Amino acid sequence: MSKDSSFMGARIVPRLTINYLVLPNPTVRIFLRGTAFLLLMVVTMLNYHVRNLPAQIIIDFLYLIPITVAAMNSFIDGLVTALAAGYLRLFINPVTFSFLKATDYVDLIIVLGFYLLDPVLVELLRRLARQRRQLGQNLYITTAALLEALHLRDQYTGRHSRQVAGYARRLAAALDLPRDYQESLYLAGLLHDIGKIGINDACLNKPGRLTPEEWQAIRRHPQLSYNIVKKVDKIEEGIARAVLYHHERYDGRGYPQGLKGEAIPLEARILSVADCYDAMTTNRVYRPALTPVEAVRELKRCAGSQFDPQIVDVFCRILAADGLNQDHKDKAHDLC
């Protein structure tokens, strides 16, 4: 697998908050264990001065803090801290110790059960975090392998897919969409043309005008891409939608289903702008590349017909921030 595809693929692993429950760093583990101990001592000192039932209830919840911190370090640490908290709650509090009765032991068992639930829940979340991380890693491996296969089949399409993925993620960020959504769009960009593996080279690389039959073959690639992507285990539905609908047009004259306006999923409308811009600014067998200025002019001309006007506007601002000279006059090609 190439260095480029591995590097690009490594960036698509989901950045999920829950993943931070998986703590491979020894320094972090030592820090958590020490923090749990100190917090337990602080809460115990508060427990020593408690004189009424409402305060004791508050202390019960405060004990969950060191228990949770210890449980994040390890399940065993959480259980030990919960047992220690139960003992300290019963025997350190002067009111409880002065009037110890049989009912106090029943109370201890109930509260201890409450404490022990905390490390159990944290452990369940930790296992979920491991599972989510493994799924993300599997998705990365699968995507990197597919992208490498596409690159070997057609080097232009492989490079184009990486460029489109980067543009799509920047667009999603500029639209203030959630981080997970941005990463999903990046993945959709990498995979959007994977169906071209199933298109004949004579169609893909034909320098002249396509025949109606050849054009129909090319139009099949979003559906082929979708069929491949849907085979990937646990693929997000948003990724599959973006891949399937990225050639739909805002005016309803696109393919494969002729969706119109906001009936086209947002992720597909974003991907469409990113895809067309990169296609216009790279050399193809049937035409030379446009300059960025020409491509921007073409995007603006087709806003409202081929593209979502809002997304075009945001993308043009991104390109302008990159130093695009939009005042330079160049002849635009009609690509819509």
C-alpha distance (Angstrom), angle and dihedral (degrees) to the residues before:
residue distance angle dihedral
M1 . . .
S2 3.78 . .
K3 3.75 123.2 .
D4 3.80 92.1 -122.1
S5 3.78 95.8 53.4
S6 3.80 91.8 45.3
F7 3.80 91.2 50.4
M8 3.78 93.3 47.9
G9 3.76 92.9 44.9
A10 3.79 93.3 50.6
R11 3.80 89.3 64.5
I12 3.80 94.8 60.7
V13 3.81 96.9 67.4
P14 3.83 103.5 119.2
R15 3.80 115.7 -102.7
L16 3.80 96.5 -139.9
T17 3.80 121.3 171.8
I18 3.79 90.9 -139.1
N19 3.80 89.2 62.7
Y20 3.79 89.0 72.8
L21 3.82 87.9 73.8
V22 3.80 86.2 73.9
L23 3.81 102.1 78.7
P24 3.80 114.7 -177.5
N25 3.81 93.9 162.3
P26 3.87 110.6 101.9
T27 3.81 91.4 -154.6
V28 3.80 91.1 57.0
R29 3.80 91.1 48.6
I30 3.81 92.1 52.1
F31 3.80 89.9 47.3
L32 3.82 92.1 51.8
R33 3.79 93.0 48.9
G34 3.82 92.0 50.2
T35 3.80 92.8 44.9
A36 3.82 91.2 50.6
F37 3.82 90.8 52.2
L38 3.80 93.6 49.6
L39 3.80 92.9 46.5
L40 3.79 90.4 49.6
M41 3.81 90.1 54.0
V42 3.82 91.9 48.2
V43 3.81 93.1 50.6
T44 3.83 90.0 45.9
M45 3.82 90.2 55.1
L46 3.80 88.8 52.5
N47 3.80 89.4 47.3
Y48 3.80 89.8 55.0
H49 3.81 91.0 61.1
V50 3.81 97.8 43.9
R51 3.81 112.7 121.2
N52 3.82 106.0 170.6
L53 3.80 142.2 44.0
P54 3.85 99.3 -108.3
A55 3.80 90.0 53.5
Q56 3.81 90.1 47.9
I57 3.84 90.2 54.1
I58 3.80 89.5 52.0
I59 3.81 89.5 50.1
D60 3.82 89.1 52.9
F61 3.79 89.5 60.4
L62 3.80 93.2 41.9
Y63 3.80 89.4 57.5
L64 3.81 87.5 61.8
I65 3.81 90.0 67.9
P66 3.83 97.5 67.4
I67 3.81 89.7 37.0
T68 3.81 90.9 55.4
V69 3.81 92.8 46.1
A70 3.81 91.0 49.8
A71 3.82 91.6 46.2
M72 3.80 90.2 53.9
N73 3.80 86.7 59.1
S74 3.81 93.7 50.0
F75 3.78 140.3 -32.0
I76 3.82 91.9 -114.5
D77 3.81 91.8 51.3
G78 3.79 88.8 52.3
L79 3.80 93.4 51.5
V80 3.82 92.9 46.7
T81 3.80 91.6 49.1
A82 3.81 91.0 48.2
L83 3.82 91.1 52.7
A84 3.80 91.1 46.6
A85 3.81 91.0 48.8
G86 3.81 91.0 51.9
Y87 3.81 92.3 50.4
L88 3.82 93.2 46.3
R89 3.79 92.2 46.7
L90 3.81 91.8 55.7
F91 3.80 103.1 38.3
I92 3.81 104.8 30.1
N93 3.79 96.5 53.3
P94 3.82 106.0 90.8
V95 3.82 95.1 -150.4
T96 3.80 93.3 53.9
F97 3.80 93.3 43.2
S98 3.81 93.0 50.7
F99 3.79 94.3 54.1
L100 3.81 102.4 30.9
K101 3.81 110.7 168.8
A102 3.79 135.8 166.2
T103 3.79 90.0 -96.8
D104 3.79 89.0 60.8
Y105 3.80 89.6 64.8
V106 3.81 90.4 51.9
D107 3.79 87.7 50.6
L108 3.81 89.1 49.2
I109 3.81 91.8 54.0
I110 3.82 91.8 49.5
V111 3.79 93.8 48.0
L112 3.81 92.1 43.0
G113 3.81 89.3 54.0
F114 3.81 87.5 51.7
Y115 3.81 90.3 51.3
L116 3.81 93.8 46.6
L117 3.81 92.1 54.4
D118 3.81 89.3 66.0
P119 3.85 98.4 65.9
V120 3.80 89.3 41.9
L121 3.81 91.3 56.0
V122 3.81 91.8 45.2
E123 3.80 89.9 51.3
L124 3.80 90.8 51.7
L125 3.80 89.5 51.5
R126 3.80 90.1 47.6
R127 3.80 90.8 54.2
L128 3.78 89.8 48.2
A129 3.81 88.8 51.0
R130 3.81 91.1 52.6
Q131 3.79 90.4 49.0
R132 3.81 93.1 49.0
R133 3.79 91.2 47.7
Q134 3.79 91.3 50.1
L135 3.80 91.1 49.1
G136 3.80 89.7 51.0
Q137 3.78 90.6 50.1
N138 3.81 91.7 48.2
L139 3.79 90.1 49.5
Y140 3.81 90.0 51.1
I141 3.80 92.3 50.5
T142 3.81 92.2 48.3
T143 3.81 93.6 46.5
A144 3.80 93.3 46.6
A145 3.81 90.0 50.1
L146 3.81 92.7 49.2
L147 3.79 91.8 46.9
E148 3.79 91.1 49.6
A149 3.81 90.2 50.6
L150 3.81 89.9 50.3
H151 3.80 91.1 48.3
L152 3.80 91.4 51.9
R153 3.81 90.2 48.2
D154 3.82 94.8 46.7
Q155 3.80 120.2 1.2
Y156 3.81 93.4 -163.3
T157 3.81 92.8 55.6
G158 3.80 91.2 47.6
R159 3.82 92.7 53.6
H160 3.80 91.2 41.1
S161 3.82 91.5 53.7
R162 3.79 92.5 54.3
Q163 3.80 91.6 48.8
V164 3.80 92.6 48.4
A165 3.80 90.6 48.8
G166 3.80 90.9 54.9
Y167 3.81 93.7 47.7
A168 3.81 91.8 47.4
R169 3.78 92.8 51.9
R170 3.81 91.7 48.8
L171 3.79 90.2 50.0
A172 3.80 91.7 50.7
A173 3.81 90.2 49.7
A174 3.81 91.6 49.1
L175 3.81 89.1 51.0
D176 3.82 87.3 54.7
L177 3.79 93.2 -119.6
P178 3.84 119.2 161.4
R179 3.81 119.0 -81.2
D180 3.81 92.7 -114.5
Y181 3.81 89.2 53.0
Q182 3.81 90.0 51.7
E183 3.80 91.3 52.1
S184 3.80 91.3 47.5
L185 3.80 89.9 53.1
Y186 3.78 89.9 49.6
L187 3.79 89.1 54.3
A188 3.82 91.1 46.6
G189 3.80 89.1 52.8
L190 3.78 91.0 53.5
L191 3.80 91.6 50.5
H192 3.80 103.6 34.3
D193 3.83 95.6 100.1
I194 3.81 98.7 33.8
G195 3.83 88.2 112.3
K196 3.81 89.4 69.4
I197 3.80 85.6 80.9
G198 3.80 84.1 78.3
I199 3.84 96.0 49.3
N200 3.79 120.7 96.0
D201 3.83 115.3 -105.9
A202 3.79 89.6 -129.7
C203 3.81 88.8 65.0
L204 3.80 97.5 39.5
N205 3.78 96.1 48.7
K206 3.80 101.8 31.3
P207 3.83 108.5 135.3
G208 3.80 95.6 -156.5
R209 3.80 136.6 53.5
L210 3.80 115.7 -52.8
T211 3.77 121.4 -119.4
P212 3.83 117.4 -122.2
E213 3.82 89.1 -102.5
E214 3.80 92.6 50.1
W215 3.79 90.8 47.1
Q216 3.80 90.3 52.8
A217 3.81 88.9 51.6
I218 3.82 91.1 52.6
R219 3.80 90.7 48.1
R220 3.80 89.0 59.8
H221 3.80 94.3 67.9
P222 3.86 97.9 87.7
Q223 3.80 90.0 54.9
L224 3.80 91.2 44.8
S225 3.80 90.1 49.1
Y226 3.80 90.0 49.7
N227 3.79 91.9 49.9
I228 3.81 90.8 52.7
V229 3.80 95.2 44.2
K230 3.80 93.0 49.3
K231 3.80 88.5 59.2
V232 3.81 90.1 63.3
D233 3.79 108.7 100.6
K234 3.82 114.7 -109.9
I235 3.81 94.0 -0.3
E236 3.80 112.1 168.7
E237 3.79 116.2 -108.6
G238 3.81 91.0 -131.7
I239 3.80 90.6 59.4
A240 3.79 91.7 50.3
R241 3.83 91.5 48.3
A242 3.79 92.7 50.4
V243 3.80 90.5 50.9
L244 3.80 93.6 47.8
Y245 3.81 98.8 45.1
H246 3.81 104.2 33.9
H247 3.84 90.9 110.0
E248 3.79 95.1 51.6
R249 3.83 113.7 115.5
Y250 3.78 127.0 -133.9
D251 3.83 89.7 -125.6
G252 3.81 92.5 53.5
R253 3.82 97.2 -108.2
G254 3.79 96.2 110.5
Y255 3.79 132.9 96.4
P256 3.00 158.4 -67.1
Q257 3.84 94.2 15.6
G258 3.80 105.7 4.8
L259 3.81 95.0 -120.4
K260 3.79 116.1 178.0
G261 3.81 136.5 -146.3
E262 3.78 116.1 -35.0
A263 3.79 90.7 -5.4
I264 3.80 82.5 82.3
P265 3.84 107.5 84.3
L266 3.81 112.8 -105.1
E267 3.79 92.2 -121.7
A268 3.82 90.2 56.0
R269 3.82 92.2 48.9
I270 3.81 90.0 52.1
L271 3.79 92.3 46.7
S272 3.80 91.3 49.0
V273 3.82 93.0 59.2
A274 3.81 92.9 45.0
D275 3.80 91.6 46.9
C276 3.80 96.0 49.2
Y277 3.80 94.6 45.3
D278 3.79 92.8 53.8
A279 3.81 91.6 43.5
M280 3.80 90.5 52.9
T281 3.80 95.1 47.8
T282 3.82 96.9 50.0
N283 3.78 130.0 72.5
R284 3.79 115.3 -101.3
V285 3.81 129.4 -170.9
Y286 3.80 90.2 -110.5
R287 3.84 99.6 44.3
P288 3.82 142.9 7.7
A289 3.78 122.2 -103.6
L290 3.78 121.3 -86.9
T291 3.77 119.9 -128.6
P292 3.82 115.7 -106.6
V293 3.81 88.9 -106.5
E294 3.80 91.8 54.1
A295 3.78 91.3 46.7
V296 3.81 92.3 50.2
R297 3.80 90.3 50.3
E298 3.80 89.1 51.1
L299 3.81 92.3 49.6
K300 3.81 90.2 51.9
R301 3.79 92.3 47.1
C302 3.79 91.0 52.9
A303 3.82 95.5 43.3
G304 3.78 107.1 122.2
S305 3.81 93.5 19.5
Q306 3.79 107.6 52.5
F307 3.81 99.5 3.5
D308 3.80 139.9 41.6
P309 3.87 103.2 -100.9
Q310 3.80 93.9 -142.0
I311 3.80 92.8 53.6
V312 3.80 91.7 46.6
D313 3.81 89.8 51.8
V314 3.81 92.5 50.8
F315 3.80 92.5 45.7
C316 3.81 92.3 50.3
R317 3.80 89.2 52.9
I318 3.81 89.4 52.1
L319 3.80 90.9 51.9
A320 3.81 91.8 45.6
A321 3.81 89.5 53.2
D322 3.80 86.8 54.6
G323 3.81 89.5 60.2
L324 3.80 102.5 -92.5
N325 3.82 111.7 164.9
Q326 3.78 100.8 -137.8
D327 3.80 93.7 177.0
H328 3.81 94.5 65.3
K329 3.83 111.5 106.9
D330 3.79 116.2 -130.4
K331 3.75 132.9 157.1
A332 3.82 110.5 -99.5
H333 3.77 124.7 -145.5
D334 3.79 121.8 -133.3
L335 3.78 103.9 -117.1
C336 3.79 101.3 151.0
